[in-house]
């Protein structure tokens, strides 16, 4: 990609972020903040750990819990890869890019923006569940879309960060996690 193309994409990202910021309102902010927090690593580790412990003791609390856990394992790998990509790309978050965007939720100031690991992990889980025909796949897909949208709405990611995270999530979500974990 040429520098001119990258500049045009960055300018578009800035315009979208500023346009969404101008439309923010309290009810949507609250919903987006809840969605965003639900996609955070601590929530994932807590839910995944609890489901794994319940499964290991023979207490499955959802249909196809083992498949769900395999998708969560894939999301964890996606988180690791996405975090490494963030270090390599070094892109600043919208609220740190000196374009006038304010974050509507807490985000670490030194954290990098591309790709969105909230989006990549949520979409990885949704993709894995859709690919396996899991009964909760569509509900998780709606949730994942909400998590991805919330990151842009709240001013902590650019649209292209979320699109990059989504592409990463789909790619990793299509991996055969159940077979890989058995192997």
C-alpha positions as CSV (number, residue, x, y, z in Angstrom):
1,X,0.0,0.0,0.0
2,X,1.2,3.5,-0.8
3,X,1.7,6.2,1.8
4,X,-1.1,8.1,0.0
5,X,-3.5,5.2,0.4
6,X,-2.7,4.8,4.1
7,X,-3.2,8.5,4.6
8,X,-6.6,8.3,2.9
9,X,-7.6,5.4,5.1
10,X,-6.4,7.2,8.3
11,X,-8.4,10.3,7.3
12,X,-11.5,8.2,6.7
13,X,-11.0,6.5,10.1
14,X,-10.7,9.9,11.8
15,X,-13.9,11.2,10.1
16,X,-15.9,8.1,11.1
17,X,-14.6,8.3,14.7
18,X,-15.5,12.0,15.0
19,X,-18.9,11.5,13.4
20,X,-19.7,8.7,15.9
21,X,-18.5,10.8,18.8
22,X,-20.9,13.6,17.7
23,X,-23.8,11.2,17.9
24,X,-22.9,9.6,21.3
25,X,-25.7,9.7,23.9
26,X,-26.0,8.2,27.3
27,X,-28.3,5.2,26.6
28,X,-26.2,4.0,23.7
29,X,-23.0,4.7,25.7
30,X,-24.2,2.6,28.6
31,X,-25.1,-0.4,26.3
32,X,-21.8,-0.1,24.4
33,X,-19.8,0.2,27.7
34,X,-21.4,-3.0,28.9
35,X,-20.7,-4.8,25.6
36,X,-17.2,-3.6,25.6
37,X,-16.5,-4.7,29.2
38,X,-18.1,-8.1,28.4
39,X,-15.5,-8.6,25.8
40,X,-12.5,-7.9,28.1
41,X,-9.9,-10.5,28.9
42,X,-10.8,-10.8,32.6
43,X,-14.4,-11.7,31.8
44,X,-13.1,-14.2,29.2
45,X,-10.7,-15.9,31.7
46,X,-13.3,-15.9,34.4
47,X,-16.1,-17.4,32.3
48,X,-13.7,-19.8,30.5
49,X,-12.2,-21.0,33.8
50,X,-15.6,-21.5,35.4
51,X,-17.0,-23.4,32.4
52,X,-13.8,-25.6,32.2
53,X,-14.0,-26.4,35.9
54,X,-17.7,-27.3,35.6
55,X,-17.1,-29.4,32.5
56,X,-14.2,-31.3,34.2
57,X,-16.4,-32.1,37.2
58,X,-19.2,-33.3,34.9
59,X,-21.5,-30.3,35.3
60,X,-22.2,-28.9,31.8
61,X,-24.4,-25.8,32.1
62,X,-24.9,-25.2,28.4
63,X,-25.4,-27.4,25.3
64,X,-22.1,-28.6,23.7
65,X,-20.0,-27.0,26.4
66,X,-16.9,-28.7,25.2
67,X,-17.3,-27.1,21.7
68,X,-17.9,-23.7,23.4
69,X,-14.7,-24.1,25.4
70,X,-12.7,-25.1,22.2
71,X,-13.9,-21.9,20.6
72,X,-12.8,-20.0,23.7
73,X,-9.4,-21.6,23.4
74,X,-9.2,-20.4,19.8
75,X,-10.1,-16.9,21.0
76,X,-7.3,-17.0,23.5
77,X,-4.8,-17.9,20.8
78,X,-6.3,-15.0,18.7
79,X,-5.8,-12.7,21.7
80,X,-2.1,-13.6,21.8
81,X,-1.6,-13.1,18.1
82,X,-3.6,-9.9,18.1
83,X,-1.5,-8.6,21.0
84,X,1.7,-9.3,19.2
85,X,0.4,-7.5,16.1
86,X,-0.5,-4.5,18.2
87,X,3.1,-4.2,19.3
88,X,4.4,-4.6,15.7
89,X,2.0,-2.1,14.2
90,X,2.2,0.5,17.0
91,X,-0.9,2.3,15.9
92,X,-2.2,4.8,18.5
93,X,-5.8,4.7,19.6
94,X,-8.2,7.4,18.4
95,X,-8.3,9.3,21.7
96,X,-4.5,9.5,21.6
97,X,-4.1,10.3,17.9
98,X,-4.6,14.1,18.3
99,X,-7.7,14.2,16.1
100,X,-10.2,15.4,18.8
101,X,-11.7,12.0,19.8
102,X,-12.4,11.4,23.4
103,X,-12.8,7.9,24.8
104,X,-16.2,7.2,26.4
105,X,-14.7,4.3,28.4
106,X,-11.5,3.6,30.2
107,X,-8.7,2.3,27.9
108,X,-5.0,2.0,28.7
109,X,-3.3,5.0,27.3
110,X,-0.2,3.2,26.2
111,X,-2.1,0.3,24.6
112,X,-2.0,0.0,20.9
113,X,-5.0,0.0,18.6
114,X,-4.5,-2.3,15.6
115,X,-6.0,-4.9,15.5
116,X,-8.9,-4.7,18.0
117,X,-8.4,-7.7,20.2
118,X,-11.9,-7.3,21.7
119,X,-13.3,-7.7,18.2
120,X,-10.9,-10.5,17.2
121,X,-11.6,-12.7,20.2
122,X,-15.4,-12.1,20.1
123,X,-15.6,-12.8,16.4
124,X,-13.3,-15.8,16.7
125,X,-15.6,-17.4,19.2
126,X,-18.7,-16.5,17.1
127,X,-17.1,-17.9,14.0
128,X,-16.0,-21.1,15.7
129,X,-19.5,-21.7,17.1
130,X,-21.1,-20.9,13.7
131,X,-18.7,-23.3,12.0
132,X,-19.5,-26.1,14.5
133,X,-23.3,-25.5,14.4
134,X,-23.4,-24.7,18.1
135,X,-26.9,-23.9,19.4
136,X,-25.7,-20.6,20.9
137,X,-23.8,-19.5,17.7
138,X,-26.3,-16.8,16.6
139,X,-26.6,-15.3,20.1
140,X,-22.8,-15.1,20.4
141,X,-22.6,-13.7,16.9
142,X,-25.0,-10.8,17.8
143,X,-23.0,-10.2,21.0
144,X,-19.7,-10.3,19.0
145,X,-21.0,-7.7,16.5
146,X,-22.1,-5.5,19.5
147,X,-18.6,-5.8,21.1
148,X,-16.9,-4.9,17.8
149,X,-19.2,-1.9,17.2
150,X,-18.9,-0.7,20.8
151,X,-15.1,-0.3,20.4
152,X,-15.5,2.3,17.6
153,X,-18.5,4.0,19.2
154,X,-16.6,4.5,22.5
155,X,-13.6,6.0,20.7
156,X,-11.0,3.4,21.7
157,X,-10.6,1.9,18.2
158,X,-10.8,3.0,14.6
159,X,-13.1,1.2,12.2
160,X,-10.1,-0.4,10.4
161,X,-8.8,-1.7,13.8
162,X,-12.1,-3.5,14.2
163,X,-12.1,-4.7,10.6
164,X,-8.6,-6.1,11.1
165,X,-9.6,-7.7,14.3
166,X,-12.7,-9.2,12.6
167,X,-10.5,-10.7,9.8
168,X,-8.1,-12.2,12.4
169,X,-11.1,-13.5,14.4
170,X,-12.7,-15.2,11.3
171,X,-9.4,-16.7,10.2
172,X,-8.7,-18.2,13.7
173,X,-12.3,-19.1,14.3
174,X,-12.3,-21.4,11.2
175,X,-9.5,-23.5,12.7
176,X,-10.5,-26.9,14.0
177,X,-10.1,-26.1,17.7
178,X,-11.8,-29.2,19.0
179,X,-9.5,-31.5,17.0
180,X,-6.4,-29.4,17.8
181,X,-7.1,-29.6,21.5
182,X,-7.6,-33.4,21.4
183,X,-4.3,-33.7,19.5
